Amino acid sequence: MTQTPNSRDVEAFNIVAVELSFRRAAERLAMDQSALSRRIRQLEETLGYQLIRRTTREVSLTSAGEIFHERTRLIPTEIARAVHAARIAAEGKQGQLRIGYMSFAAIEWMPQIVAAFTREYPDIDLELRYIRTQGQKIELARNSIDLGFMLGPFQHPQFETIRVEDAPLVAILPVGHRLATRTEVLLADLASYPMVLGSAGEWEFFRTFVLDVFAQSGHQVAVRYEASNAMGILGLVASGLGVSVYSRSIERFQPRSIMIRPIADCAARIETLLVWNRAYKNPALMNFVTVARRVIAAEQ
């Protein structure tokens, strides 16, 4: 069985193969010519066949030497490339991140942070996946995503979190609605009208949060219509089919067909968190977290 040759011996051989002179090759390697000759013989003994023909007049490659040179001459370059590529990956500058997000983050924070990260780390491939809050927790635990923009509060020893936003709830009303003429509304006002909320399947976390807010204030809510996404909720409200409640983040992208009013007697706030699994963090993930912290701090 042929032994694996020493990389220094291979390097020495390839320099001799290029120079076809032990003297010139020894000068390039800054070593004694006899030591170089011994190194080549050691390589040939390891391989079990001759690579170089030596005469008093010339040095030439055997057919085996020509093939060996052709196949190994780029090894130093490939190693250097591999070292460079590995260093980039180790620094979190190349690779892939899988990011989950829900509706509230999709309006502003997720795109803003992703844009800042992409400008700084253009060679990281980002896979963005819309996943409801509860689903993100499962996907993070399974290592199916690397980070998640989800609703809080959420505390678990397996996960690390950053608070992205802590926003009050606001009322969403059709243009021309009688409550829209007020500067602020009450929970009781909203409870007296048909309510439009996200469906239980897609909006379980926020829907439960909103219903609890009303229940704790002693108000029953009549959910008349459901939608699977934010645009559906806004569309149903804009059509006059009911009122709704949303995070104040919607104010930055308020459609002309709805009115937004603060809820005077609602102290509840909704958190948007950036969450990742402690067990699976990598350099690219931590770079994303660093960028996220910077973007969040700049907005405060």
KOLDO-411886 format. One line per 10 residues: number of its first residue (from 1); their letters; for each residue x, y, z of N, C-alpha, C. Coordinates in nm, 2 decimals. Atoms other than C-alpha are relative to their C-alpha. Layout:
BEGIN
NUM> a> X/Y/Z/X/Y/Z/X/Y/Z ~ ...
***
This chain:
BEGIN
1> mtqtpnsrdv> 0.08/-0.12/0.00/0.00/0.00/0.00/0.09/0.13/0.00 ~ -0.08/-0.12/0.01/0.14/0.34/-0.11/-0.02/0.09/0.12 ~ 0.01/-0.10/-0.11/0.21/0.58/0.18/-0.03/0.14/-0.06 ~ 0.03/-0.14/0.04/0.09/0.94/0.16/0.13/0.08/0.01 ~ -0.13/-0.07/0.00/0.39/1.16/0.07/-0.01/0.12/0.09 ~ -0.01/-0.13/-0.08/0.51/1.45/0.28/-0.02/0.12/-0.09 ~ 0.03/-0.11/0.08/0.38/1.78/0.15/0.12/0.08/-0.04 ~ -0.12/-0.07/0.03/0.72/1.94/0.17/0.08/-0.07/-0.11 ~ -0.07/0.08/0.11/0.87/1.66/-0.05/-0.07/0.03/-0.13 ~ 0.08/-0.03/0.12/0.59/1.72/-0.30/0.03/0.14/-0.05
11> eafnivavel> -0.03/-0.14/0.04/0.66/2.09/-0.30/0.14/0.01/-0.07 ~ -0.14/0.00/0.06/1.03/2.03/-0.36/0.00/-0.06/-0.14 ~ 0.00/0.07/0.13/0.96/1.79/-0.64/-0.06/0.09/-0.11 ~ 0.07/-0.09/0.10/0.73/2.04/-0.82/0.09/0.12/-0.04 ~ -0.10/-0.11/0.03/1.00/2.31/-0.80/0.11/-0.05/-0.10 ~ -0.09/0.06/0.09/1.25/2.07/-0.95/-0.06/-0.03/-0.14 ~ 0.06/0.03/0.13/1.00/1.97/-1.22/-0.02/0.13/-0.08 ~ 0.01/-0.13/0.08/0.96/2.34/-1.32/0.14/0.05/-0.04 ~ -0.13/-0.05/0.04/1.33/2.43/-1.31/0.08/-0.10/-0.08 ~ -0.08/0.11/0.07/1.46/2.09/-1.44/0.15/0.03/0.03
21> sfrraaerla> -0.14/-0.02/-0.04/1.77/2.18/-1.24/0.00/-0.01/0.15 ~ -0.01/0.00/-0.15/1.86/2.08/-0.88/0.06/0.12/0.05 ~ -0.06/-0.12/-0.05/2.08/2.38/-0.85/-0.09/0.11/0.02 ~ 0.09/-0.11/0.00/1.82/2.63/-0.94/-0.12/-0.02/0.10 ~ 0.11/0.03/-0.09/1.55/2.45/-0.74/0.05/0.02/0.14 ~ -0.06/-0.02/-0.14/1.78/2.44/-0.43/0.01/0.15/0.03 ~ -0.01/-0.14/-0.03/1.83/2.81/-0.46/-0.13/0.06/0.03 ~ 0.14/-0.05/-0.03/1.46/2.88/-0.48/-0.05/-0.05/0.14 ~ 0.04/0.05/-0.13/1.41/2.66/-0.17/0.09/0.04/0.11 ~ -0.10/-0.04/-0.10/1.71/2.81/0.01/0.04/-0.12/0.08
31> mdqsalsrri> -0.05/0.11/-0.07/1.84/2.47/0.09/0.12/-0.06/-0.08 ~ -0.12/0.06/0.06/2.15/2.26/0.01/-0.05/-0.10/-0.11 ~ 0.04/0.08/0.11/2.14/2.08/-0.32/0.00/-0.15/0.03 ~ -0.01/0.14/-0.04/2.24/1.74/-0.17/-0.13/-0.03/0.08 ~ 0.12/0.02/-0.08/1.95/1.78/0.08/-0.12/-0.01/-0.08 ~ 0.12/0.01/0.09/1.71/1.85/-0.20/0.00/-0.13/-0.07 ~ 0.00/0.13/0.07/1.83/1.54/-0.38/-0.05/-0.11/0.09 ~ 0.04/0.11/-0.10/1.78/1.33/-0.07/-0.16/0.01/0.01 ~ 0.15/-0.02/-0.01/1.42/1.48/-0.04/-0.07/-0.07/-0.12 ~ 0.06/0.05/0.12/1.34/1.38/-0.40/0.00/-0.16/0.01
41> rqleetlgyq> -0.01/0.15/-0.01/1.47/1.02/-0.34/-0.09/-0.05/0.10 ~ 0.09/0.04/-0.11/1.27/1.00/-0.02/-0.14/-0.01/-0.05 ~ 0.13/-0.01/0.06/0.96/1.10/-0.21/-0.02/-0.12/-0.10 ~ 0.01/0.11/0.09/1.03/0.84/-0.48/-0.01/-0.14/0.07 ~ 0.00/0.12/-0.08/1.09/0.57/-0.22/-0.14/-0.02/0.07 ~ 0.13/0.00/-0.06/0.76/0.66/-0.05/-0.11/-0.05/-0.10 ~ 0.10/0.03/0.10/0.57/0.64/-0.38/0.02/-0.14/-0.06 ~ -0.03/0.13/0.05/0.75/0.33/-0.50/0.03/0.00/-0.15 ~ -0.04/-0.01/0.14/0.84/0.46/-0.85/0.08/0.13/-0.02 ~ -0.08/-0.11/0.03/1.08/0.70/-1.02/-0.07/0.12/-0.06
51> lirrttrevs> 0.06/-0.12/0.05/0.98/1.06/-1.08/0.09/0.08/-0.09 ~ -0.10/-0.08/0.07/1.30/1.22/-1.21/0.11/-0.08/-0.05 ~ -0.12/0.06/0.06/1.58/1.10/-1.45/0.11/0.10/0.02 ~ -0.12/-0.09/-0.03/1.92/1.24/-1.34/0.11/-0.05/-0.09 ~ -0.13/0.03/0.07/2.22/1.25/-1.57/0.09/0.11/0.03 ~ -0.09/-0.11/-0.03/2.53/1.46/-1.55/-0.03/0.12/-0.08 ~ 0.03/-0.12/0.09/2.39/1.68/-1.83/-0.13/0.06/0.02 ~ 0.14/-0.06/-0.01/2.02/1.71/-1.76/-0.08/-0.07/0.10 ~ 0.10/0.05/-0.09/1.73/1.65/-1.54/-0.13/0.00/-0.08 ~ 0.13/0.01/0.07/1.40/1.53/-1.69/-0.10/-0.08/0.08
61> ltsageifhe> 0.10/0.07/-0.07/1.07/1.39/-1.57/-0.03/-0.14/-0.07 ~ 0.06/0.12/0.06/0.96/1.03/-1.62/-0.14/0.02/-0.03 ~ 0.15/-0.01/0.03/0.61/0.96/-1.75/-0.08/0.01/0.13 ~ 0.07/-0.01/-0.13/0.50/0.90/-1.39/0.03/0.14/0.06 ~ -0.03/-0.14/-0.05/0.68/1.23/-1.29/-0.08/0.11/-0.06 ~ 0.08/-0.10/0.07/0.49/1.42/-1.56/-0.14/0.00/0.06 ~ 0.13/0.00/-0.05/0.16/1.30/-1.44/-0.01/0.04/0.15 ~ 0.01/-0.04/-0.14/0.24/1.34/-1.07/0.02/0.16/0.01 ~ -0.01/-0.14/0.00/0.35/1.70/-1.14/-0.12/0.07/-0.04 ~ 0.12/-0.06/0.05/0.04/1.78/-1.34/-0.11/0.00/0.11
71> rtrlipteia> 0.11/0.02/-0.10/-0.19/1.65/-1.06/0.03/0.07/0.13 ~ -0.03/-0.06/-0.13/0.00/1.81/-0.77/0.05/0.14/0.00 ~ -0.06/-0.13/0.00/0.14/2.13/-0.89/-0.09/0.12/0.05 ~ 0.09/-0.10/-0.05/-0.17/2.33/-0.79/-0.04/-0.02/0.15 ~ 0.04/0.03/-0.14/-0.19/2.18/-0.44/0.02/0.12/0.09 ~ -0.02/-0.12/-0.08/-0.03/2.48/-0.27/-0.10/0.11/-0.02 ~ 0.10/-0.11/0.03/-0.27/2.72/-0.45/-0.13/-0.04/0.06 ~ 0.13/0.05/-0.05/-0.57/2.50/-0.36/-0.01/0.01/0.15 ~ 0.00/-0.01/-0.14/-0.46/2.48/0.00/-0.02/0.14/0.05 ~ 0.01/-0.14/-0.04/-0.42/2.86/0.02/-0.15/0.04/-0.02
81> ravhaariaa> 0.14/-0.04/0.02/-0.77/2.90/-0.13/-0.09/-0.06/0.10 ~ 0.08/0.06/-0.10/-0.91/2.65/0.11/0.01/0.07/0.14 ~ -0.02/-0.07/-0.12/-0.75/2.83/0.40/-0.07/0.13/0.00 ~ 0.07/-0.13/0.01/-0.89/3.16/0.28/-0.15/-0.01/0.01 ~ 0.15/0.03/0.00/-1.24/3.02/0.22/-0.04/-0.04/0.14 ~ 0.04/0.04/-0.13/-1.24/2.86/0.56/0.01/0.12/0.10 ~ -0.01/-0.11/-0.09/-1.12/3.18/0.73/-0.12/0.09/-0.02 ~ 0.12/-0.08/0.03/-1.41/3.37/0.56/-0.12/-0.06/0.07 ~ 0.12/0.07/-0.07/-1.66/3.11/0.69/0.01/0.02/0.15 ~ -0.02/-0.01/-0.14/-1.50/3.12/1.03/-0.03/0.14/0.06
91> egkqgqlrig> 0.02/-0.14/-0.04/-1.54/3.50/1.04/-0.15/0.04/-0.02 ~ 0.14/-0.02/0.03/-1.91/3.46/0.94/-0.03/0.09/-0.12 ~ 0.02/-0.09/0.11/-1.87/3.64/0.61/-0.05/-0.08/-0.12 ~ 0.06/0.08/0.11/-1.99/3.35/0.39/-0.08/-0.12/0.06 ~ 0.08/0.11/-0.04/-2.25/3.08/0.42/-0.15/0.03/-0.02 ~ 0.15/-0.02/0.01/-2.63/3.08/0.48/-0.06/0.01/0.14 ~ 0.08/-0.01/-0.12/-2.87/3.19/0.74/-0.15/-0.02/-0.03 ~ 0.14/0.02/0.02/-3.23/3.08/0.77/-0.08/0.07/0.10 ~ 0.07/-0.09/-0.09/-3.46/3.34/0.92/-0.15/-0.01/-0.01 ~ 0.15/0.00/-0.01/-3.82/3.31/1.03/-0.05/0.13/0.04
101> ymsfaaiewm> 0.06/-0.13/-0.04/-4.05/3.61/1.07/-0.15/-0.01/0.00 ~ 0.15/-0.01/0.01/-4.41/3.69/1.14/-0.04/0.14/-0.04 ~ 0.05/-0.12/0.06/-4.63/3.98/1.03/0.05/0.13/0.06 ~ -0.04/-0.13/-0.06/-4.53/4.25/1.28/0.14/0.03/-0.04 ~ -0.14/-0.03/0.04/-4.16/4.21/1.20/0.01/0.03/-0.15 ~ -0.01/-0.02/0.15/-4.23/4.20/0.82/-0.03/0.14/-0.04 ~ 0.03/-0.14/0.03/-4.36/4.56/0.83/0.12/0.09/-0.01 ~ -0.11/-0.09/-0.01/-4.04/4.72/0.93/0.13/-0.06/0.04 ~ -0.13/0.03/-0.06/-3.78/4.56/1.15/0.07/-0.11/-0.07 ~ -0.07/0.10/0.07/-3.70/4.24/0.97/0.06/0.05/-0.13
111> pqivaaftre> -0.06/-0.05/0.12/-3.65/4.41/0.63/0.11/0.10/0.02 ~ -0.10/-0.10/-0.03/-3.45/4.69/0.79/0.13/-0.06/0.04 ~ -0.12/0.07/-0.05/-3.21/4.46/0.97/0.06/-0.09/-0.11 ~ -0.05/0.08/0.11/-3.18/4.23/0.67/0.07/0.08/-0.10 ~ -0.06/-0.09/0.10/-3.10/4.52/0.44/0.14/0.05/0.06 ~ -0.12/-0.04/-0.05/-2.83/4.64/0.68/0.10/-0.11/0.01 ~ -0.09/0.12/0.00/-2.68/4.29/0.72/0.05/-0.03/-0.14 ~ -0.04/0.04/0.14/-2.68/4.23/0.34/0.10/0.10/-0.05 ~ -0.10/-0.10/0.05/-2.49/4.56/0.28/0.14/-0.04/0.06 ~ -0.13/0.03/-0.07/-2.22/4.45/0.53/0.05/-0.14/-0.03
121> ypdidlelry> -0.04/0.14/0.03/-2.22/4.08/0.45/-0.07/-0.05/-0.13 ~ 0.07/0.04/0.13/-2.32/4.04/0.08/0.01/-0.14/-0.04 ~ -0.02/0.13/0.04/-2.19/3.69/0.05/-0.07/-0.11/0.09 ~ 0.08/0.09/-0.08/-2.42/3.54/0.32/-0.14/-0.01/-0.07 ~ 0.13/0.03/0.06/-2.72/3.38/0.16/-0.11/-0.01/0.11 ~ 0.11/-0.01/-0.10/-3.04/3.47/0.36/-0.12/-0.07/-0.06 ~ 0.13/0.06/0.03/-3.34/3.24/0.34/-0.11/0.05/0.10 ~ 0.11/-0.06/-0.08/-3.65/3.42/0.47/-0.13/-0.08/-0.01 ~ 0.12/0.08/0.00/-3.95/3.22/0.58/-0.10/0.05/0.09 ~ 0.10/-0.05/-0.09/-4.28/3.34/0.71/-0.05/-0.12/0.08
131> irtqgqkiel> 0.04/0.11/-0.10/-4.36/3.13/1.02/-0.07/0.07/0.12 ~ 0.07/-0.06/-0.12/-4.61/3.21/1.30/0.09/-0.02/0.12 ~ -0.08/0.00/-0.11/-4.46/3.26/1.64/0.02/-0.13/0.06 ~ -0.01/0.13/-0.06/-4.53/2.92/1.79/0.08/-0.10/-0.09 ~ -0.07/0.09/0.09/-4.40/2.75/1.48/0.15/0.03/0.00 ~ -0.15/-0.04/-0.01/-4.07/2.95/1.50/0.07/-0.07/0.11 ~ -0.06/0.06/-0.11/-4.01/2.81/1.84/0.04/-0.15/-0.03 ~ -0.02/0.14/0.04/-4.04/2.46/1.71/0.11/-0.02/-0.10 ~ -0.10/0.00/0.11/-3.83/2.53/1.40/0.14/0.03/0.06 ~ -0.13/-0.03/-0.06/-3.55/2.68/1.62/0.05/-0.11/0.08
141> arnsidlgfm> -0.04/0.12/-0.08/-3.55/2.38/1.85/0.05/-0.11/-0.09 ~ -0.03/0.11/0.10/-3.52/2.15/1.55/0.12/0.04/-0.08 ~ -0.11/-0.06/0.08/-3.24/2.37/1.40/-0.04/0.01/-0.15 ~ 0.05/-0.02/0.14/-3.46/2.42/1.09/0.01/0.14/-0.04 ~ -0.03/-0.14/0.03/-3.41/2.79/1.11/0.11/0.05/0.10 ~ -0.11/-0.05/-0.09/-3.12/2.99/1.27/-0.04/0.11/0.09 ~ 0.05/-0.11/-0.08/-3.30/3.30/1.39/-0.15/0.02/-0.03 ~ 0.14/-0.03/0.02/-3.66/3.41/1.43/-0.05/0.13/0.06 ~ 0.07/-0.12/-0.04/-3.85/3.74/1.45/-0.14/-0.05/0.05 ~ 0.13/0.06/-0.05/-4.14/3.64/1.68/-0.06/0.10/0.10
151> lgpfqhpqfe> 0.07/-0.08/-0.11/-4.39/3.79/1.93/0.05/-0.05/0.14 ~ -0.03/0.03/-0.14/-4.30/3.80/2.30/-0.11/0.02/0.09 ~ -0.13/0.04/-0.06/-4.27/3.76/2.58/0.03/-0.14/-0.02 ~ -0.05/0.14/0.02/-4.06/3.45/2.55/0.13/-0.02/0.08 ~ -0.12/0.03/-0.08/-3.81/3.32/2.80/0.02/-0.15/0.01 ~ -0.03/0.14/-0.01/-3.64/2.98/2.78/0.15/-0.02/0.01 ~ -0.15/0.01/-0.02/-3.29/2.87/2.89/0.07/-0.05/-0.13 ~ -0.06/0.05/0.13/-3.24/2.71/2.54/0.02/0.11/-0.10 ~ 0.00/-0.11/0.10/-3.28/3.04/2.36/0.05/0.13/0.06 ~ -0.04/-0.14/-0.03/-3.13/3.39/2.36/-0.09/0.09/-0.08
161> tirvedaplv> 0.09/-0.09/0.07/-3.34/3.69/2.27/0.05/0.14/0.01 ~ -0.01/-0.15/0.00/-3.32/4.06/2.18/-0.13/0.06/-0.02 ~ 0.12/-0.07/0.02/-3.61/4.29/2.22/0.01/0.10/-0.12 ~ -0.01/-0.09/0.12/-3.66/4.45/1.88/-0.10/0.12/0.01 ~ 0.09/-0.11/-0.02/-3.97/4.65/1.96/-0.10/-0.04/0.12 ~ 0.10/0.02/-0.11/-4.21/4.70/2.25/-0.11/0.11/-0.03 ~ 0.09/-0.10/0.05/-4.52/4.87/2.11/-0.14/-0.01/0.06 ~ 0.14/0.01/-0.04/-4.87/4.96/2.23/-0.09/-0.05/-0.11 ~ 0.10/0.04/0.10/-5.18/4.83/2.07/-0.08/0.12/-0.05 ~ 0.08/-0.11/0.05/-5.38/5.06/1.85/-0.13/-0.06/-0.07
171> ailpvghrla> 0.12/0.04/0.07/-5.73/5.05/1.70/0.01/0.02/-0.15 ~ 0.01/-0.02/0.14/-5.78/5.00/1.33/-0.14/0.01/-0.04 ~ 0.14/-0.04/0.03/-6.10/5.16/1.19/-0.01/0.03/-0.15 ~ 0.03/-0.04/0.14/-6.26/5.21/0.85/0.00/0.15/0.00 ~ 0.02/-0.14/0.02/-6.24/5.56/0.71/-0.15/0.03/0.01 ~ 0.14/-0.04/-0.02/-6.57/5.73/0.81/-0.07/-0.07/0.11 ~ 0.06/0.07/-0.12/-6.63/5.51/1.11/-0.02/0.11/0.11 ~ 0.03/-0.10/-0.10/-6.79/5.70/1.40/0.11/0.01/0.10 ~ -0.11/-0.01/-0.10/-6.49/5.61/1.63/0.12/0.07/-0.06 ~ -0.12/-0.06/0.06/-6.25/5.75/1.38/0.00/0.15/0.02
181> trtevlladl> 0.01/-0.15/-0.02/-6.37/6.11/1.46/0.07/0.03/0.14 ~ -0.06/-0.03/-0.13/-6.22/6.07/1.81/0.15/-0.01/-0.01 ~ -0.14/0.00/0.00/-5.86/6.13/1.90/0.05/-0.13/0.06 ~ -0.04/0.13/-0.06/-5.85/5.80/2.11/-0.13/-0.07/0.03 ~ 0.12/0.08/-0.03/-6.09/5.52/2.18/0.02/-0.09/0.12 ~ -0.01/0.08/-0.11/-6.16/5.28/2.46/-0.03/-0.15/-0.04 ~ 0.03/0.14/0.02/-6.17/4.90/2.48/-0.15/-0.03/-0.02 ~ 0.15/0.02/0.00/-6.54/4.91/2.55/-0.06/0.05/-0.14 ~ 0.05/-0.05/0.13/-6.59/5.12/2.23/0.02/-0.11/-0.11 ~ -0.04/0.09/0.10/-6.41/4.86/2.02/-0.08/-0.13/0.01
191> asypmvlgsa> 0.07/0.13/-0.03/-6.59/4.56/2.19/-0.15/0.01/-0.05 ~ 0.14/-0.02/0.04/-6.93/4.71/2.08/-0.02/-0.02/-0.15 ~ 0.01/0.02/0.15/-6.85/4.65/1.71/0.06/-0.13/-0.04 ~ -0.06/0.13/0.06/-6.78/4.34/1.50/0.15/0.01/-0.01 ~ -0.15/-0.01/0.00/-6.41/4.25/1.53/0.05/-0.09/-0.12 ~ -0.08/0.07/0.10/-6.17/4.14/1.25/0.13/-0.04/0.07 ~ -0.13/0.04/-0.06/-5.88/3.93/1.38/0.06/-0.10/-0.09 ~ -0.07/0.10/0.07/-5.62/3.70/1.24/-0.06/-0.14/0.04 ~ 0.06/0.14/-0.02/-5.73/3.33/1.21/0.08/-0.07/0.11 ~ -0.06/0.07/-0.11/-5.66/3.10/1.50/0.12/-0.08/-0.04
201> geweffrtfv> -0.11/0.08/0.05/-5.44/2.88/1.29/0.13/0.08/-0.02 ~ -0.12/-0.08/0.04/-5.20/3.16/1.17/0.03/0.10/0.10 ~ -0.02/-0.11/-0.09/-5.24/3.42/1.44/-0.03/-0.04/0.15 ~ 0.04/0.06/-0.13/-5.28/3.20/1.75/0.06/0.09/0.12 ~ -0.07/-0.07/-0.11/-5.03/3.39/1.97/-0.06/0.14/0.02 ~ 0.05/-0.14/-0.01/-5.15/3.75/1.89/-0.15/0.00/0.03 ~ 0.15/0.00/-0.02/-5.52/3.66/1.87/-0.03/-0.03/0.15 ~ 0.02/0.03/-0.14/-5.50/3.50/2.22/0.04/0.12/0.09 ~ -0.05/-0.12/-0.08/-5.31/3.81/2.35/-0.11/0.11/0.00 ~ 0.11/-0.10/0.01/-5.58/4.05/2.22/-0.12/-0.04/0.07
211> ldvfaqsghq> 0.12/0.04/-0.07/-5.87/3.85/2.35/0.02/0.00/0.15 ~ -0.03/-0.01/-0.14/-5.70/3.83/2.69/-0.01/0.14/0.05 ~ 0.00/-0.14/-0.03/-5.66/4.21/2.69/-0.15/0.04/0.02 ~ 0.15/-0.04/-0.02/-6.04/4.26/2.64/-0.06/-0.08/0.12 ~ 0.06/0.08/-0.11/-6.13/3.98/2.88/0.04/0.05/0.14 ~ -0.04/-0.05/-0.13/-5.92/4.12/3.16/-0.06/0.13/0.03 ~ 0.07/-0.13/-0.02/-6.10/4.45/3.11/-0.15/-0.02/0.01 ~ 0.14/0.03/-0.02/-6.43/4.28/3.14/-0.09/0.01/-0.13 ~ 0.08/-0.02/0.13/-6.53/4.30/2.77/0.00/-0.12/-0.08 ~ 0.01/0.11/0.09/-6.65/4.03/2.54/0.02/0.05/-0.15
221> vavryeasna> -0.02/-0.04/0.14/-6.54/4.05/2.17/-0.07/-0.10/-0.09 ~ 0.07/0.08/0.10/-6.75/3.93/1.88/0.09/0.00/-0.12 ~ -0.09/0.01/0.12/-6.50/3.81/1.62/-0.09/-0.04/-0.12 ~ 0.09/0.02/0.11/-6.70/3.84/1.30/0.07/-0.06/-0.13 ~ -0.08/0.04/0.12/-6.43/3.79/1.03/0.14/-0.03/0.04 ~ -0.14/0.04/-0.02/-6.09/3.62/1.02/0.08/0.01/-0.13 ~ -0.08/0.00/0.12/-5.80/3.66/0.79/0.13/-0.07/0.03 ~ -0.12/0.08/-0.03/-5.48/3.46/0.75/0.13/0.09/0.00 ~ -0.12/-0.09/0.00/-5.25/3.77/0.70/-0.04/0.14/0.02 ~ 0.03/-0.13/-0.04/-5.22/4.13/0.78/-0.07/0.08/-0.11
231> mgilglvasg> 0.07/-0.07/0.10/-5.33/4.25/0.44/-0.15/-0.04/-0.01 ~ 0.14/0.04/-0.01/-5.65/4.05/0.48/-0.07/0.07/0.11 ~ 0.06/-0.07/-0.11/-5.72/4.21/0.81/-0.03/0.14/-0.04 ~ 0.01/-0.14/0.04/-5.66/4.56/0.68/-0.11/0.01/-0.11 ~ 0.10/-0.01/0.11/-5.88/4.49/0.37/-0.14/-0.02/0.05 ~ 0.13/0.02/-0.05/-6.17/4.36/0.57/-0.05/0.12/0.08 ~ 0.03/-0.12/-0.07/-6.15/4.66/0.80/-0.03/0.12/-0.09 ~ 0.02/-0.10/0.10/-6.12/4.90/0.51/-0.14/-0.01/-0.07 ~ 0.13/0.02/0.07/-6.44/4.75/0.36/-0.11/0.03/0.09 ~ 0.11/-0.03/-0.09/-6.63/4.84/0.67/-0.06/-0.12/0.07
241> lgvsvysrsi> 0.06/0.13/-0.06/-6.68/4.48/0.79/0.03/-0.01/0.15 ~ -0.02/0.01/-0.14/-6.55/4.55/1.14/0.12/0.09/0.04 ~ -0.11/-0.07/-0.05/-6.28/4.70/1.35/0.11/-0.10/0.05 ~ -0.10/0.09/-0.04/-5.95/4.55/1.47/0.10/0.07/0.09 ~ -0.11/-0.05/-0.08/-5.64/4.59/1.69/0.13/-0.06/-0.05 ~ -0.13/0.04/0.06/-5.28/4.58/1.58/0.11/0.07/0.08 ~ -0.12/-0.07/-0.06/-4.93/4.68/1.69/0.01/0.14/-0.06 ~ -0.01/-0.13/0.06/-4.86/5.05/1.65/0.10/0.01/-0.11 ~ -0.09/0.00/0.11/-4.59/4.96/1.40/-0.07/0.02/-0.13 ~ 0.08/-0.02/0.12/-4.87/4.97/1.14/-0.01/0.15/-0.04
251> erfqprsimi> 0.01/-0.14/0.03/-4.87/5.35/1.16/0.10/0.05/-0.11 ~ -0.10/-0.04/0.10/-4.56/5.37/0.94/-0.04/-0.03/-0.14 ~ 0.05/0.04/0.13/-4.74/5.20/0.66/-0.15/0.01/-0.01 ~ 0.15/-0.01/-0.01/-5.10/5.32/0.72/-0.06/0.02/-0.14 ~ 0.07/-0.02/0.13/-5.31/5.26/0.41/-0.10/0.11/0.01 ~ 0.09/-0.11/0.00/-5.54/5.54/0.31/-0.14/-0.04/0.03 ~ 0.14/0.04/-0.02/-5.85/5.33/0.35/-0.03/-0.04/0.15 ~ 0.03/0.02/-0.14/-5.81/5.29/0.73/0.04/0.11/0.08 ~ -0.04/-0.10/-0.09/-5.78/5.51/1.03/0.06/-0.07/0.13 ~ -0.07/0.06/-0.11/-5.55/5.43/1.33/-0.02/0.10/0.12
261> rpiadcaari> 0.02/-0.08/-0.11/-5.64/5.55/1.68/0.06/-0.07/0.13 ~ -0.05/0.07/-0.12/-5.47/5.49/2.02/-0.11/-0.04/0.09 ~ 0.11/0.06/-0.09/-5.66/5.29/2.28/0.04/0.05/0.14 ~ -0.03/-0.07/-0.13/-5.67/5.51/2.60/0.02/-0.09/0.12 ~ 0.00/0.08/-0.13/-5.74/5.24/2.86/0.07/-0.13/-0.02 ~ -0.07/0.13/0.02/-5.51/4.97/2.72/0.15/0.02/0.02 ~ -0.14/-0.01/-0.04/-5.17/4.94/2.89/0.08/-0.11/-0.06 ~ -0.07/0.12/0.06/-5.08/4.61/2.72/0.09/0.05/-0.11 ~ -0.10/-0.03/0.11/-4.78/4.62/2.49/0.04/-0.13/-0.07 ~ -0.04/0.12/0.07/-4.67/4.37/2.23/0.14/0.01/-0.04
271> etllvwnray> -0.14/0.00/0.02/-4.31/4.27/2.20/0.03/-0.07/-0.13 ~ -0.06/0.08/0.12/-4.12/4.17/1.88/0.14/-0.03/0.05 ~ -0.13/0.05/-0.04/-3.82/3.96/1.96/0.08/-0.06/-0.11 ~ -0.09/0.08/0.09/-3.52/3.83/1.77/0.05/-0.11/0.09 ~ -0.03/0.11/-0.08/-3.46/3.48/1.90/0.09/-0.10/-0.08 ~ -0.08/0.11/0.06/-3.19/3.21/1.84/0.03/-0.10/0.10 ~ -0.02/0.11/-0.09/-3.10/2.88/1.98/0.15/0.00/0.05 ~ -0.14/-0.01/-0.05/-2.79/2.89/2.21/0.09/-0.11/-0.05 ~ -0.08/0.12/0.04/-2.68/2.54/2.09/0.05/0.01/-0.14 ~ -0.03/0.01/0.14/-2.66/2.62/1.72/0.06/0.13/-0.05
281> knpalmnfvt> -0.05/-0.12/0.05/-2.51/2.97/1.70/0.13/-0.02/-0.07 ~ -0.12/0.01/0.08/-2.24/3.02/1.44/0.05/0.15/-0.03 ~ -0.05/-0.13/0.02/-2.02/3.32/1.33/-0.09/0.09/-0.08 ~ 0.09/-0.09/0.08/-2.26/3.44/1.06/-0.13/0.04/0.08 ~ 0.11/-0.03/-0.09/-2.55/3.42/1.31/0.03/0.11/0.09 ~ -0.04/-0.11/-0.09/-2.36/3.63/1.56/0.03/0.13/-0.06 ~ -0.02/-0.12/0.07/-2.27/3.88/1.30/-0.14/0.06/-0.03 ~ 0.14/-0.05/0.02/-2.65/3.91/1.22/-0.05/0.06/0.13 ~ 0.05/-0.05/-0.13/-2.72/3.96/1.59/0.07/0.14/0.03 ~ -0.07/-0.13/-0.02/-2.45/4.24/1.61/-0.06/0.11/-0.09
291> varrviaaeq> 0.06/-0.10/0.09/-2.60/4.42/1.31/-0.14/0.03/0.05 ~ 0.13/-0.03/-0.05/-2.95/4.38/1.46/0.00/0.09/0.12 ~ -0.01/-0.08/-0.12/-2.84/4.53/1.79/0.03/0.15/-0.04 ~ -0.03/-0.14/0.04/-2.69/4.83/1.60/-0.12/0.07/-0.06 ~ 0.12/-0.06/0.07/-3.00/4.89/1.39/-0.10/0.04/0.11 ~ 0.09/-0.03/-0.11/-3.22/4.87/1.70/0.04/0.12/0.08 ~ -0.05/-0.10/-0.08/-3.00/5.10/1.90/-0.01/0.14/-0.08 ~ 0.01/-0.13/0.08/-3.00/5.36/1.61/-0.14/0.05/0.00 ~ 0.14/-0.04/0.00/-3.38/5.37/1.62/-0.06/0.05/0.13 ~ 0.05/-0.04/-0.13/-3.41/5.43/1.99/0.03/0.14/0.04
***
